[in-house]
Amino acid sequence: MAIQEIRAFNRFYTNLIGALDYSRHLHTPFTLTEARVLYELAHGRRTDAADLRVELSLDAGHLSRMLARFEERQLVTRRPSDEDARRQRIELTAHGKEAASLLEERSREAVGALVGRIAPADRPRLTEAMSTVREILHDDHRITTGPRVKLRSPRPGDLGWAIERNAAVYAAEYGWDEGYEALVARIVADFAADHDPEREAMWVAELDGERAGCVFCVRDEAPDTARLRLLLVDPAARGHGIGGRLVDTCVAFARQAAYTELVLWTNDVLADARRIYERAGFELVAEQQHQSFGHRLTGQDWRLGL
């Protein structure tokens, strides 16, 4: 039964998104595989040829021929990696970035048209179902004897939990006072009182059915900018990639919601969080010292172009 349902879903979905005739569907000269490689080069953190091959499960010869065609069309440049001369570093040219940007724009328009046909009340149910499919089929979430991680939409009690856990964790680990709890409470209260579910969201991470972390994506002052807020992984749940999953989900949502950039504010003492942001592609754009939460801290502004 499961095999039949999966095959039926694959046939339905590939037809729905035009995967079998991708170039005509998005009016582009690129195949679906070529477009996926351009996307990884534009948005991925690792752009060595070997990493691309592993990330996309491509045959080495197929990828090499594709990159050669890209080079002929002046979409990419290839050179030995700075870290290992045996590896090829692939980078988009200005022409390649333009092509990738156009593909991204047309893909967003196509998905936006698809989402536009869905009743607003059904959209959260759809996105949660799609998230569940990815979680179950992801390599890290196949049936094993290890712990299971799940990301979900908030339920009653989750907002209060986010306030309590943020306050308790940062007090225990960094000695932050009630000023931080007050800040978190204001952020959560603003989200609860007035948020647009199409452009703002909260995710709760569960580890074996227990709440283990959370993150928020909210509108910033500029209409095309989103802000990542209150990333938290409970100390007892660390080591399972939860922080990275939460940030990646927030980034994907911001892109789907048609924001052009995602920003965040953190402090330099939060080393583990900063490493997660760096892996996700965020760039540090400003630092400023401040007196907050009972300590002298260095605040940091990070930005990710979408």
HUJO-V536732 format. One record per backbone hydrogen bond with DSSP energy under -1.0 kcal/mol. NH is the residue of the N-H (numbers start at 1). CO is the residue of the C=O. If there is no record, write none. Layout:
# HUJO-V536732
nh:NH co:CO
nh:NH co:CO
This chain:
# HUJO-V536732
nh:5 co:1
nh:6 co:2
nh:7 co:3
nh:8 co:4
nh:9 co:5
nh:10 co:6
nh:11 co:7
nh:12 co:8
nh:13 co:9
nh:14 co:10
nh:15 co:11
nh:16 co:12
nh:17 co:13
nh:19 co:14
nh:25 co:21
nh:26 co:22
nh:28 co:23
nh:35 co:31
nh:36 co:32
nh:37 co:33
nh:38 co:34
nh:39 co:35
nh:40 co:36
nh:41 co:37
nh:42 co:38
nh:43 co:39
nh:44 co:40
nh:49 co:88
nh:52 co:48
nh:53 co:49
nh:54 co:50
nh:55 co:51
nh:56 co:52
nh:58 co:53
nh:63 co:59
nh:64 co:60
nh:65 co:61
nh:66 co:62
nh:67 co:63
nh:68 co:64
nh:69 co:65
nh:70 co:66
nh:71 co:67
nh:72 co:68
nh:73 co:69
nh:74 co:71
nh:75 co:70
nh:77 co:91
nh:79 co:89
nh:81 co:87
nh:87 co:84
nh:89 co:79
nh:90 co:47
nh:91 co:77
nh:93 co:75
nh:97 co:93
nh:98 co:94
nh:99 co:95
nh:100 co:96
nh:101 co:97
nh:102 co:98
nh:103 co:99
nh:104 co:100
nh:105 co:101
nh:106 co:102
nh:107 co:103
nh:108 co:104
nh:109 co:105
nh:110 co:106
nh:111 co:107
nh:112 co:108
nh:113 co:109
nh:114 co:110
nh:115 co:111
nh:116 co:112
nh:117 co:114
nh:118 co:115
nh:122 co:119
nh:126 co:122
nh:127 co:123
nh:128 co:124
nh:129 co:125
nh:130 co:126
nh:131 co:127
nh:132 co:128
nh:133 co:129
nh:134 co:130
nh:135 co:131
nh:136 co:132
nh:137 co:133
nh:138 co:134
nh:141 co:138
nh:142 co:139
nh:150 co:206
nh:152 co:204
nh:158 co:155
nh:161 co:157
nh:162 co:158
nh:163 co:159
nh:164 co:160
nh:165 co:161
nh:166 co:162
nh:167 co:163
nh:168 co:164
nh:169 co:165
nh:170 co:166
nh:171 co:167
nh:172 co:168
nh:173 co:169
nh:174 co:170
nh:175 co:171
nh:176 co:170
nh:177 co:293
nh:180 co:177
nh:182 co:178
nh:183 co:179
nh:184 co:180
nh:185 co:181
nh:186 co:182
nh:187 co:183
nh:188 co:184
nh:189 co:185
nh:190 co:186
nh:191 co:187
nh:192 co:188
nh:193 co:189
nh:194 co:190
nh:199 co:196
nh:200 co:196
nh:201 co:217
nh:203 co:215
nh:204 co:152
nh:205 co:213
nh:206 co:150
nh:207 co:210
nh:208 co:148
nh:210 co:207
nh:212 co:205
nh:213 co:205
nh:214 co:232
nh:215 co:203
nh:216 co:229
nh:217 co:201
nh:218 co:227
nh:220 co:225
nh:225 co:222
nh:226 co:261
nh:227 co:218
nh:228 co:263
nh:229 co:216
nh:232 co:214
nh:234 co:212
nh:237 co:234
nh:238 co:235
nh:245 co:241
nh:246 co:242
nh:247 co:243
nh:248 co:244
nh:249 co:245
nh:250 co:246
nh:251 co:247
nh:252 co:248
nh:253 co:249
nh:254 co:250
nh:255 co:251
nh:256 co:252
nh:257 co:253
nh:258 co:255
nh:259 co:254
nh:260 co:224
nh:261 co:224
nh:262 co:304
nh:263 co:226
nh:264 co:302
nh:266 co:300
nh:268 co:298
nh:270 co:267
nh:271 co:269
nh:274 co:270
nh:275 co:271
nh:276 co:272
nh:277 co:273
nh:278 co:274
nh:279 co:275
nh:280 co:276
nh:281 co:278
nh:282 co:277
nh:283 co:303
nh:285 co:301
nh:286 co:301
nh:288 co:299
nh:290 co:297
nh:292 co:295
nh:295 co:292
nh:297 co:290
nh:299 co:288
nh:300 co:266
nh:301 co:286
nh:302 co:264
nh:303 co:283
nh:304 co:262
nh:306 co:260
